[in-house]
Amino acid sequence: MTKSTGGLRVVAWVLFCISMGIGGAIEVEAVAAKAVASPFVYRFDVNGTLEEAGQAQDSSSPYWWVSSGGRLILQGGLGMTIQGSLPAQDKWRLLYNVSNPVDTDSGLHPQNIFRLVTRNLWLNVSQTVSFRLTHLNMSDSPQRDAWSGIFLFNRYLDGNNLYYIGLRQDGTAVIKKKRYGVYYTLAQSPVYNGQTPYERDTTPNLMPGKQWTGLRSIVKTQSDGSVILQLFVDRNLTGNWQLALQTTDNNAGSDGAPILSQGYGGIRTDYMDVQFDDYTAQTVY
């Protein structure tokens, strides 16, 4: 896995610490990735925090790497982004205030750009997670808009090459590919329809708030070399999984070749505080 912008933020933080005379700000004990079998089930049932690290090999978890967003909090059997505003002197508030004040509201909300990446590689895989949106951060950042939401990473080679599949704040399901830093929308369809349409400031979210929802992606290479990508949603965790979106990436257009090699999985959230439960990754045949 290549060095991400999280690594650049760590460098910025180290330089900031040196200039301000702050010591020991981001020291964590790195551990090696642990091989897992399929299905890999992670229930977030150990209390603690996982701090952001510049590279996967610097993570203190054998299963996860927080590449952006400050930290993953594990509490009461749940995983979660930072909840609410950070204290003024929190190390991540100070870092993001220097490195990315626009997207993180002067460092108060690093969770606006939360990225949690697995440390194990997957190819043909089903990923499932339960999530609950607890608060929407009405950032002034121009990056907060209809396309913000919650997504599952698939075949994550690095921050510029991956699929991501999930729900947008405008209530639509989306399947996207990012190739060499360029995003391509492969499929998109409405899932949640509000009484009023999405509008960034007056109706900024059509996704369910404070309600547990199941999200599942399936990515599989077919015999002809194309890749089928699916999104399923369980609206109230009743076990009633509904196919929300499906597409095939076959390089028929101008959006670059399909991603055929194994990559990392994980979770992305934008401009919201979110809780997670019951993550599963399982090989599909």
N, C-alpha and C positions, 0 to 999 in steps of 0.2 A: 504494500500500500504506500503510495507516495505521500510526501509531506503535504498537509492541508494548510488552509489559511489559519486553522487553529494554531499550527506551529508558528506562523508569523505573529499571531497575537501573543504567544508565549514569549517569543523573542522581544516583542515590544514591551511586555510586562517586565521581563528581566532588566532591560535597559532602563525602564521607568524606576524599578526598585533601586538600581544602582544610583540613578540620579537623585532619588529621594532618600537614600540611605536606609531603605527597607530591606531586611534580610529574611531569608527562609520563607518567602511568600508562597511558593508553589511547589515545595518539595513533597513528592509522593514516592512511595516505594513501588517501582515497576515490577510486574510479574509477567512470566511467560504465558502465552495463550495456552489454554487447555483444550485438547481435542475432545469433541463431543460426538455422541452417537445420535442417530435419528430415531425417534423424534427428540429434539432438544427442547426441554420445557423449563422455563424460568419464571418463577412466581413472585419475585421481588420480596421474599419473605425473610431477608436478613437486614436488620436495621443498620444504617450507616449512610455514607455519602461517597460517590465516585466523582473525583475532580476531573475537570477537563485536562487533556494532555495534548501536546503538540503532535505526537505520532502514536500510532497504535501500540508500538512496543514500549511506550512510556506509561501505558495505562496500569493502574493498580488493580484492575479486575482481569481475571483470566478469560472472561466471557465478553466483556463490553469495553468499548472505547467511546468516551464523550469527546467528540472532536470539536464541538462548539456548544455554547450555551451555559458555560460555567460549571455546572455540576448536575448529576443525577442524585436525587434524594430517595432513600429507601426507608420507609417508615410505615409501621402498622400493616405490613403485608402488601404494600403498594410501592410502585416506583413513581416518581414524579419529577417534573421540571422544578426549578425554583418557583416558589409560590409567592406572589406579591413582589414588592420592591426590596432590593437589597439595602442593608445599612450603608451609610455613606462611606465607612472605612472598610467594608468588605473588600477582599483582594480582587474579586472579579468585578465589582463595581468600579474600582480604580482602574483596572486593566482595560475594560471595555470603554470607559470614559475617554481613554487615550486612543484606543485602536479602532473603535467603531461606535462613536457616540450617537450617530444618526439612527441606526437600526436598533440600538439597545436603550434608547431614551437616557442618554448620558450615563450609561452603565447601570442604570437601575434595574433593567430587565434583560439580562443576557439570554434568558429563556426565549426571547423573541426569535432567536436563530438557533434553536436546540437541534443537535444532531447526535444520535446514539447509534453506533455502528458495532455489529458483531465482530468478534475476533476469529470466527471460523468461516471458511469458504463454503458456499453452496452453489449448486448448478440448477437442477430441476427441483424446485422447492415450493412448498406452501408455507407461508408465514401468517400467523394469527396473533392478534393482540386485542385486549379490551382497553378502551380508553374512556375518560370522562373529562370534558372541558370544564374547568372550574372558574376561569376568568379570562376575559378578552382584553388584551392590552392595546389600547387605542393610540398606538404610536403615530407620530407625525411622519415617520419614514415613508418615502414614496414606494418602498418595497412591500408595505402592507396594503393589500388590495384583494380583489376577487380570487386571485390565484393562491393566496395564503391558505394554510390548512394543516392537515395531518396526513402523513404518507409513510408507506413502507418502502425502504430501499431494497432493490434487487440487483444482483450481479454488479455490485458496487466495486469497480476497479480502482477508482480514486474519485475525488470530488468533482471531476469533469467528465466521467464516463460511468453511466449507470442507468437503470430504469427506476422510476419511482411511480407508485400507484397509491391512490388514496382519495380523500375528500377535501374539497375546497370550501372556503368560507362563503362562496356564493351558492352553496348547496349542490354543486355538481361533482360527479365522480370524474376522475381523470387518470389516464395512463400516459406517462411521458418518458421520453428517452433523452438523455443528455450525452452528447458525443463531442469530445474535444471542446467542452465548455459551451456548446450550443444546445438549447432546449428544442425538442420537437414534440408537439402534442400528437400522440398516436390515436387517441380516442377520448371523447368527453361526452357526458350525458347527465341531465338533471336527476337528482335523487331526492333532495328536499326542496319543496316549493313553499315559500312563505307567502303570507297574505300580501306583503309588499315585496317588490323585487330588491335584489341586493343593491346597496349603495354604500360606498366606503364609510361615510360618516353618520348617516341616519339609520341604515339597516346593514350594519357591518358584518353580520354573521347569520347564515341560514342553517348552519349545522346545529345538531342538538347540544344544548348547554346543560351541564350538571346532570347528565343522564348517561349511564353506561351504554356503550355501543361496541359491537364487535367488528373488527376490520380484518379481512383476509385477502392476501394476494397469492396467486398461483402463477408461476413462470416456468415454462417447459419448452425445450427445443424439440421440434418435430423432425421426422425422418427426412424431410426435404430441406432441412437447414433453416427453416423459419422458426420464429419464437412466438408461441401463444401466451398471451398475458390476460389474466382475469382478476377482477375485483369482486369480492362478496361482502355484503354488509348484513350484520345481525343487529337490527335496530334497538332492541331492548334486552339483549342477552337472553333470549328465550330459546336459543338453539335453532331458530328459523333463519337459516342463511339464504340470502337472496342474491342471485347474480346481478350486480349493478352495472358491470361494464366488461366487455371482452374485445380484444383485437388481436391481430397477427402482425408481427413485424417481419416483413419478408424482403425488405430492400427494394420494394417496387417503386418507391418515390425518390425524393431528393433528400431524405433524412438520414443518410449514412447507413452503413451495414449494421445488421443486428448484432447485439452483444452475445457472443456464443460461448465465451469462457466463464468459468465459475468466478464468483465474486462474493463480497460480503453482503450481509443483510442489515436490517436496522430500521430505525424510526426517525422521522423528521417532523418537527412541529414549528409553526410560524406564528408569532405574535399572540400567543395564548399561554396560559398556565394549564397544564394537563397532568392527569394521573393515569397510570398504566397498571395493568394486571394481566397475568396469564399469557405471557409470550410463548409461542411455540414455533419452531422451524422443523419441517419434516420433508424428507425427500419424497418426490412424487415420480411415478413411473408411467 
